[in-house]
Amino acid sequence: MKSRLVLSFLVVCAVSVHARQVTGVCLSGQVIGDEDKGLGGAGLKLRLQGSTTIIPISSDVEGRFSLAKCAPGWYDLTATHIDYPTRTYGANDSWSDGTPLVLGRTPLTDLKFRLLSAGVITGVVKKANGDPIAGVKVSASLRAIDSNGNVISAAGRTTVTDGLGQYRLAALPPGSYLVQTAQTLVVQEVGYPAKPHAQTFHPSAVQIEDARRIVLLSGQTVSGADIVPQPEPPGGPQVTPRSVVSPGAQATEARAAVKSVGSIVGSVSDSSGAPATDFAVVAFPADRTLWSSSPRRSFGVRPANTGEFRILNVPPGEYRVAVVKDVVRNEWLLPDFLEGLIGASTAVTVTDNAASSPLRLKIDR
């Protein structure tokens, strides 16, 4: 299991903030790429959370942008450029949640928005004896966890092997990938009758839990991600429900049975008092029997640029809150993960239709 940093914190009184309309400059900054160079022609979209309001923002030849005014609120900022994958500000990869921007109180200026170069994964699909297999569909998918706590692969890029069994998956955003043959095959091994082979993950795993993930960094090329297709298990293909989903199609938790909800709010700062934005705030029920209930009642959010966080639509009850680094989206739905947070968490009570007493979380790093 990868190491992670779980942070303890203090709970103190919070000071209320009075929002007001900001004019003149609401938001300004620069979109940059490799070697910190400005990306001319980058396009940006600012979306007000919880609404369909989208504000397009253009940039100049050096990637600089500016927005004169905006209403107070929480926003997501996304940038696109012809030479880079689309990215949400503060995201670890193109499909993860980014860092929200709290705007409209005071101007947010000189924001540096870095786009990450795409990467490449290459390899060979081959038989057990090493002979290449041509014409095989291969896909690279982001390893993820769905809203029921199941490990899944979110469908991504697809290609086909050439005459030498080689494949090349390009234009991949940085992230943690699973590479697999995306079709069942009939493989003829020398001296053996032809038999059906299952969809297989790199290097030779039929089950997603046994697959070896490939961590792709910005601009990196990973080679040698070979795949040896495996025979179908007795009884035919073992299909895991919801094993592959499209990006953005992961199920959201159904909360129709909850008639009233509250929220958990607060802020996260480091020892110097600066906002700590590169962490996740996780809230989960104090009652362990609810960790696997349906719908799930565990939540995770990224702090905003100000260090503030808000966890909305929380059913009333007793919760624990912890600050974590290096967490995969929805990992907080796994009971084993939550067990490791107990010792570094604090208690909070959520009541009907109300926000919790604001938490001010302070970390040492």
C-alpha positions as CSV (number, residue, x, y, z in Angstrom):
1,M,0.0,0.0,0.0
2,K,1.3,3.4,-0.9
3,S,2.3,5.7,2.0
4,R,0.2,8.6,2.8
5,L,0.2,11.5,5.1
6,V,-2.6,11.9,7.6
7,L,-2.6,15.2,9.4
8,S,-3.9,16.1,12.8
9,F,-5.4,19.5,13.4
10,L,-6.8,22.0,15.9
11,V,-10.4,23.1,16.1
12,V,-10.9,26.8,17.0
13,C,-13.4,29.5,16.5
14,A,-13.8,30.8,13.0
15,V,-14.4,34.4,11.9
16,S,-17.3,35.1,9.6
17,V,-16.5,36.6,6.2
18,H,-18.7,39.2,4.6
19,A,-18.9,38.8,0.8
20,R,-19.3,41.7,-1.5
21,Q,-19.3,42.3,-5.2
22,V,-15.7,43.0,-6.5
23,T,-15.2,45.2,-9.6
24,G,-12.0,46.3,-11.4
25,V,-10.2,43.0,-11.2
26,C,-11.9,39.8,-10.0
27,L,-9.4,37.3,-11.3
28,S,-6.1,37.6,-13.3
29,G,-3.2,35.3,-14.0
30,Q,-1.3,33.4,-16.7
31,V,-1.6,30.0,-18.3
32,I,1.8,28.4,-18.5
33,G,3.2,25.2,-19.9
34,D,6.6,23.5,-20.1
35,E,9.6,25.5,-18.8
36,D,7.1,28.0,-17.3
37,K,6.4,29.6,-20.8
38,G,3.2,31.4,-21.3
39,L,0.7,29.6,-23.5
40,G,-0.7,32.1,-26.0
41,G,-4.2,31.4,-27.2
42,A,-5.2,29.3,-24.2
43,G,-9.0,29.3,-23.5
44,L,-10.5,29.3,-20.0
45,K,-13.9,28.7,-18.6
46,L,-15.0,29.7,-15.1
47,R,-18.0,27.8,-13.7
48,L,-19.9,28.8,-10.7
49,Q,-20.4,25.7,-8.6
50,G,-23.9,24.5,-8.2
51,S,-25.1,26.3,-11.3
52,T,-25.0,26.2,-15.1
53,T,-23.3,29.6,-15.2
54,I,-20.1,29.5,-17.3
55,I,-17.9,32.6,-17.9
56,P,-15.5,32.2,-20.9
57,I,-12.2,34.0,-20.5
58,S,-9.6,34.5,-23.3
59,S,-5.9,34.9,-23.0
60,D,-3.3,37.0,-24.9
61,V,-0.3,35.8,-26.8
62,E,1.6,35.2,-23.5
63,G,-1.3,33.3,-21.9
64,R,-2.3,36.2,-19.6
65,F,-5.9,36.6,-18.7
66,S,-8.1,38.9,-16.7
67,L,-11.7,39.0,-15.6
68,A,-13.0,42.5,-14.5
69,K,-15.9,41.5,-12.2
70,C,-17.6,38.5,-10.8
71,A,-20.3,37.7,-8.2
72,P,-19.2,36.2,-4.9
73,G,-19.0,32.4,-5.0
74,W,-17.1,29.2,-5.4
75,Y,-15.8,28.5,-8.9
76,D,-14.0,25.9,-11.0
77,L,-11.5,27.1,-13.5
78,T,-10.6,25.0,-16.6
79,A,-8.1,25.7,-19.3
80,T,-7.6,24.3,-22.8
81,H,-4.8,24.6,-25.3
82,I,-4.2,22.9,-28.6
83,D,-0.9,21.4,-27.4
84,Y,-2.0,20.2,-24.0
85,P,-4.7,18.1,-22.4
86,T,-7.6,20.1,-20.8
87,R,-7.1,20.6,-17.1
88,T,-9.0,22.0,-14.1
89,Y,-7.0,24.3,-11.9
90,G,-5.2,22.4,-9.2
91,A,-6.2,18.9,-10.5
92,N,-3.7,16.0,-10.2
93,D,-4.8,14.8,-13.6
94,S,-7.3,15.9,-16.2
95,W,-10.2,13.9,-14.7
96,S,-9.7,14.6,-11.0
97,D,-11.3,17.4,-8.9
98,G,-9.2,20.6,-8.9
99,T,-8.8,23.4,-6.4
100,P,-12.0,25.5,-6.1
101,L,-11.5,29.3,-6.3
102,V,-13.4,31.5,-3.9
103,L,-13.9,34.7,-5.8
104,G,-15.8,38.0,-5.4
105,R,-14.5,39.1,-2.0
106,T,-11.1,40.5,-2.9
107,P,-9.2,40.4,-6.2
108,L,-7.3,37.1,-6.9
109,T,-4.4,38.2,-9.1
110,D,-1.2,36.7,-10.6
111,L,-2.7,33.2,-10.6
112,K,-0.3,30.7,-12.3
113,F,-2.3,28.0,-14.1
114,R,0.0,25.3,-15.3
115,L,-1.0,22.9,-18.0
116,L,0.6,19.4,-18.0
117,S,2.1,17.8,-21.1
118,A,0.5,14.6,-22.4
119,G,2.3,11.3,-22.1
120,V,2.7,8.1,-24.0
121,I,2.4,4.4,-23.1
122,T,3.8,1.7,-25.4
123,G,4.1,-2.0,-25.3
124,V,3.5,-5.3,-27.1
125,V,0.6,-7.7,-27.0
126,K,2.1,-11.2,-27.3
127,K,1.4,-14.9,-26.7
128,A,2.9,-16.8,-23.8
129,N,5.7,-18.0,-26.1
130,G,6.5,-14.4,-27.1
131,D,5.0,-14.3,-30.5
132,P,3.3,-10.9,-31.2
133,I,-0.5,-10.7,-31.8
134,A,-1.6,-8.2,-34.4
135,G,-4.9,-6.3,-34.7
136,V,-5.7,-6.3,-31.0
137,K,-7.6,-3.4,-29.5
138,V,-5.8,-2.0,-26.4
139,S,-7.1,0.7,-24.0
140,A,-5.6,2.8,-21.3
141,S,-8.0,3.6,-18.4
142,L,-7.7,5.6,-15.3
143,R,-7.8,3.5,-12.1
144,A,-10.6,4.8,-10.0
145,I,-13.1,4.0,-7.2
146,D,-16.8,4.3,-7.8
147,S,-19.5,5.6,-5.5
148,N,-20.1,2.1,-4.1
149,G,-16.4,1.6,-3.2
150,N,-15.6,-0.7,-6.1
151,V,-12.3,-0.4,-8.0
152,I,-13.1,0.4,-11.6
153,S,-11.3,1.6,-14.7
154,A,-12.6,4.8,-16.3
155,A,-12.6,4.3,-20.1
156,G,-9.9,6.3,-21.9
157,R,-7.7,6.1,-25.0
158,T,-7.9,3.1,-27.4
159,T,-5.6,1.9,-30.2
160,V,-4.9,-1.3,-32.2
161,T,-1.7,-3.3,-32.3
162,D,0.3,-3.3,-35.5
163,G,1.8,-6.3,-37.4
164,L,4.5,-6.7,-34.8
165,G,2.0,-6.6,-31.9
166,Q,3.1,-3.2,-30.9
167,Y,0.7,-0.5,-29.6
168,R,1.2,3.2,-28.8
169,L,-1.3,5.1,-26.7
170,A,-0.6,8.8,-27.0
171,A,-2.0,12.1,-25.8
172,L,-2.6,10.8,-22.3
173,P,-3.0,13.2,-19.4
174,P,-0.8,12.5,-16.4
175,G,-2.4,9.9,-14.1
176,S,-2.5,6.3,-12.8
177,Y,-3.5,4.0,-15.7
178,L,-4.6,0.4,-16.2
179,V,-3.7,-0.9,-19.7
180,Q,-5.7,-3.9,-21.1
181,T,-6.7,-5.7,-24.2
182,A,-10.2,-4.4,-24.9
183,Q,-11.6,-7.5,-26.5
184,T,-11.7,-11.2,-26.1
185,L,-9.4,-13.2,-28.4
186,V,-9.0,-16.6,-29.9
187,V,-5.3,-17.4,-29.5
188,Q,-3.5,-20.4,-31.2
189,E,-0.4,-21.5,-29.2
190,V,2.0,-23.9,-30.9
191,G,1.1,-27.5,-30.2
192,Y,-2.2,-26.5,-28.6
193,P,-5.8,-26.1,-30.0
194,A,-7.0,-22.5,-30.4
195,K,-8.9,-21.3,-27.3
196,P,-10.6,-18.1,-26.3
197,H,-8.6,-15.6,-24.2
198,A,-10.1,-13.0,-21.8
199,Q,-9.7,-9.3,-21.8
200,T,-6.4,-9.0,-19.9
201,F,-4.7,-6.2,-17.9
202,H,-1.0,-5.5,-18.1
203,P,1.0,-7.6,-17.5
204,S,-1.2,-10.7,-17.4
205,A,-4.1,-10.2,-15.1
206,V,-7.7,-11.1,-15.8
207,Q,-9.1,-9.4,-12.6
208,I,-8.8,-5.7,-12.2
209,E,-7.6,-6.2,-8.6
210,D,-4.5,-8.0,-9.9
211,A,-3.6,-5.5,-12.6
212,R,-0.4,-3.5,-12.4
213,R,-1.0,0.2,-12.6
214,I,1.2,2.6,-14.7
215,V,1.9,6.0,-13.2
216,L,2.4,8.4,-16.1
217,L,3.9,11.8,-15.3
218,S,3.7,15.0,-17.4
219,G,5.4,14.6,-20.7
220,Q,6.6,11.1,-19.9
221,T,6.8,8.1,-22.2
222,V,6.5,4.7,-20.5
223,S,7.5,1.7,-22.7
224,G,7.5,-2.0,-22.0
225,A,3.9,-2.2,-20.9
226,D,3.5,-5.6,-22.5
227,I,0.3,-7.7,-22.2
228,V,0.1,-11.5,-22.4
229,P,-3.6,-12.4,-22.8
230,Q,-4.8,-15.1,-20.5
231,P,-7.2,-18.0,-21.3
232,E,-10.8,-17.4,-20.2
233,P,-11.5,-19.0,-16.8
234,P,-13.7,-22.1,-16.6
235,G,-17.3,-21.2,-17.1
236,G,-16.7,-18.3,-19.5
237,P,-15.8,-14.7,-19.0
238,Q,-16.0,-13.4,-15.4
239,V,-17.6,-10.0,-15.9
240,T,-17.4,-7.6,-13.0
241,P,-20.5,-5.3,-12.9
242,R,-19.6,-1.7,-13.7
243,S,-15.9,-2.6,-14.3
244,V,-15.6,0.0,-17.0
245,V,-17.4,3.4,-17.1
246,S,-17.0,6.5,-19.2
247,P,-15.4,9.6,-17.7
248,G,-17.9,11.6,-15.8
249,A,-20.5,8.8,-15.8
250,Q,-19.6,7.4,-12.4
251,A,-22.8,7.1,-10.3
252,T,-23.5,9.7,-7.7
253,E,-24.8,8.8,-4.3
254,A,-28.6,8.7,-4.2
255,R,-29.9,10.7,-1.3
256,A,-33.6,10.8,-2.1
257,A,-34.3,9.0,1.2
258,V,-32.7,11.8,3.2
259,K,-35.3,14.6,3.7
260,S,-33.0,17.1,5.3
261,V,-29.2,17.6,5.2
262,G,-26.6,19.8,6.6
263,S,-23.0,20.7,5.8
264,I,-19.5,20.7,7.3
265,V,-17.4,23.9,6.7
266,G,-14.1,25.3,7.8
267,S,-10.6,26.0,6.6
268,V,-7.1,24.4,6.4
269,S,-3.8,26.2,6.9
270,D,-0.2,25.3,7.5
271,S,2.0,26.2,10.4
272,S,2.7,29.7,8.9
273,G,-1.0,30.4,8.5
274,A,-1.0,30.0,4.7
275,P,-3.9,28.2,3.0
276,A,-3.1,24.5,2.6
277,T,-4.7,23.6,-0.8
278,D,-2.8,20.4,-1.8
279,F,-4.7,18.1,0.6
280,A,-8.1,16.6,0.9
281,V,-10.6,17.0,3.8
282,V,-12.4,13.7,4.5
283,A,-15.6,13.4,6.6
284,F,-17.0,10.1,7.6
285,P,-19.6,8.7,10.1
286,A,-18.4,8.2,13.7
287,D,-20.5,5.0,13.7
288,R,-18.5,2.3,11.8
289,T,-21.7,0.4,10.9
290,L,-22.5,3.3,8.5
291,W,-19.2,3.0,6.6
292,S,-20.7,0.5,4.2
293,S,-24.3,1.7,4.3
294,S,-26.3,2.7,1.2
295,P,-26.2,5.5,0.3
296,R,-22.6,6.0,1.5
297,R,-22.1,8.8,4.1
298,S,-18.4,9.5,3.6
299,F,-17.2,12.5,1.8
300,G,-14.0,14.1,0.5
301,V,-13.3,17.6,-0.9
302,R,-10.3,19.8,-1.9
303,P,-9.8,23.1,0.0
304,A,-10.2,26.2,-2.1
305,N,-7.5,28.7,-2.9
306,T,-8.3,30.4,0.4
307,G,-7.9,27.2,2.4
308,E,-11.7,27.1,3.0
309,F,-13.7,23.9,2.5
310,R,-17.3,23.0,2.4
311,I,-18.9,19.6,2.4
312,L,-22.5,19.9,1.3
313,N,-25.6,17.6,1.5
314,V,-24.4,15.7,4.6
315,P,-27.1,13.7,6.4
316,P,-27.5,14.7,10.1
317,G,-25.4,12.7,12.5
318,E,-22.0,12.4,14.3
319,Y,-19.0,12.6,12.0
320,R,-15.2,12.5,12.1
321,V,-13.1,14.8,10.0
322,A,-9.5,14.3,8.9
323,V,-7.0,16.0,6.5
324,V,-5.2,13.6,4.1
325,K,-2.5,13.9,1.4
326,D,-2.2,11.5,-1.6
327,V,-5.8,10.3,-1.7
328,V,-7.6,8.8,-4.7
329,R,-11.1,10.2,-5.4
330,N,-13.7,8.1,-3.5
331,E,-11.0,6.2,-1.6
332,W,-12.8,7.5,1.5
333,L,-15.6,5.0,0.7
334,L,-13.3,2.1,1.7
335,P,-13.7,1.0,5.3
336,D,-10.0,0.0,5.6
337,F,-9.0,3.5,4.5
338,L,-11.3,5.2,7.1
339,E,-10.0,3.0,9.8
340,G,-6.5,4.5,9.3
341,L,-7.9,8.0,9.8
342,I,-9.6,7.5,13.2
343,G,-6.6,8.5,15.2
344,A,-6.0,11.7,13.3
345,S,-9.6,12.9,13.1
346,T,-11.8,15.2,15.2
347,A,-15.5,15.0,16.0
348,V,-18.2,17.2,14.4
349,T,-22.0,17.1,14.6
350,V,-24.2,17.8,11.6
351,T,-27.8,18.9,12.2
352,D,-30.8,19.4,9.9
353,N,-30.6,22.2,7.4
354,A,-27.6,23.8,9.0
355,A,-23.8,24.2,8.7
356,S,-21.6,22.8,11.4
357,S,-19.6,25.1,13.6
358,P,-16.7,26.1,11.3
359,L,-13.6,24.1,11.8
360,R,-10.2,25.8,11.5
361,L,-7.8,22.9,10.7
362,K,-4.1,23.6,11.2
363,I,-1.4,21.2,9.9
364,D,2.4,21.0,10.4
365,R,4.6,20.3,7.3
